[in-house]
Amino acid sequence: ACAHGAPNDAKGEADVVAWLKAAAIVAQKDPVAYGFLNKMGNGLPSPHHQEGYIVHLGDHDWVLSSPAGQKTSALLKKIAVQQYGMSDGDSQGAKFNYFKNYVESQLSCMYLNMLQAEPDGERLVAQAVAKVIVK
């Protein structure tokens, strides 16, 4: 429940409590009886367990993975047009999405972004793409 928000202030705790209550409804379980909420059912047991904070920190890959995905997508568009004959129009629609989704299913955005950051990174990404796309 803490993946997207840590209970480090009143609002953060209220968010986590709401998510736990919603999950309890879906699971048809009592979150107080399971010890997920305090005896009043309006907060987390105190003191807070560290695991929730650790889970929250573990979900922070988005600070790198989201920009990596955006940068990789832009470079894949360039590669699709320059090396795979897609028109500018193709690069805005389904044809490019099929290409991008296939490439990203074989090579992660994080990996491609790492290559892109190297000297001559665009060439390295294009080479990696060429290994998974058969012309």
N, C-alpha and C positions, 0 to 999 in steps of 0.2 A: 504494500500500500504506500510505502514511502518512495517508490521509484521516481515519481514525478514531483515530489515535494517532501521536504523534511519538516518535522514538527518543531522547528527551532524558534517559532513565535506563535502567537495566538492564531493568526490566520493559517499558518502552515499546519498546525495541529488540527484545526477545524477541518481543513481539506482532507487530511489523512483520516480523521474520524468519519467524515462523510463517505469516503471511498470504502472504508471498512464496513460501514453500515450498509452500503449498497451491495457489497460483495456478500454480506451475511444474508441479505434478503434473497439474492440469487441462489445462494447455497442452502437457504432455509435453516440457518444455524443462528444461535444466540451469541453475538460477539462478546457480551459480558460474561456469559458462562464459560466461554473459551479463553477468557483472560485478555482479549484483544482491546477491550475498552474498560475504563474504570467502573466501579460499582454503580455510579450514577448513569453510565452509558453516554456521557457527554464529553469525554476526554480519554486520552490514553492513560494507562497505568503509569504511576509516577514512582520512582524516577524512570525516565524513558530508557528502553533497551538500546544499546549501541547498534544493533543489527539494522534498524531502520535507517540510520544515518549512513551506514556502510552501503546499503542497497541504493540509497539516494546518490551517493558519490559514484557508484558503479554505473548508474544510468547517464552519467555526464559525458558519454562518448559523443553525444550530439554536438558538443562545442567544436569537435573536429570533424565528425562524420557528415554533418549537414553542409558545411562549407566545402568539404571534399567532394560530396555528391554534386553540388552546384558547379564547381570548377571542372569536374570530370565531365559532366553533361555538356558544358560549353565546348570543351576540347573534343569530345566525341562528335559533336555536330560538325566542327571544322574538319575532322578526319573523314566523316561520312560524306561530306560534300567533295573534299579534295581527292580522296582515295577510293571512294566506293560509288562515285557518280550520282550521288543524290543531288537533286536540285535544292535551291533555297526553300522552295515550298515543301518538298519532301521532308526537309529537316525540321519543319514545324508541325508535322503530323504523325500519323500512325506508322508510316514507313520508318521514320527515324526512331520512334518509340520501340518498334520491334527490334531494330538494330541495337539500340541502347540497352534494352532489357536483356537481350541475349548476351551482349558483351558483359554487362554487369552481373549476370548470373554465372559467368565463367571467371571473371576477374573482378574483385571487389573494387568499389570506388576508393576505398582507403588505399589499396595497393596501387591503383592507377594514379591517385593523387601523390603518393610517395614517389612514383616514377617521374611524374610531371615536375616535381620539385628539384630533380637532378639536373645538372648541366645537360643540355640537349634533351630535356625531358619530353618534349612533344614527340620527338623521333622515337624515344623509348616506349611511350604509350602507343604510338602507331604500330611499332613492331609487336608489342604484346597483343594488340587487337588483331593484327594480321595472323597471329598464331591460332586464333579461335574463329575467325571469319574466313570462310572458303569462298573465293571469288568465282 
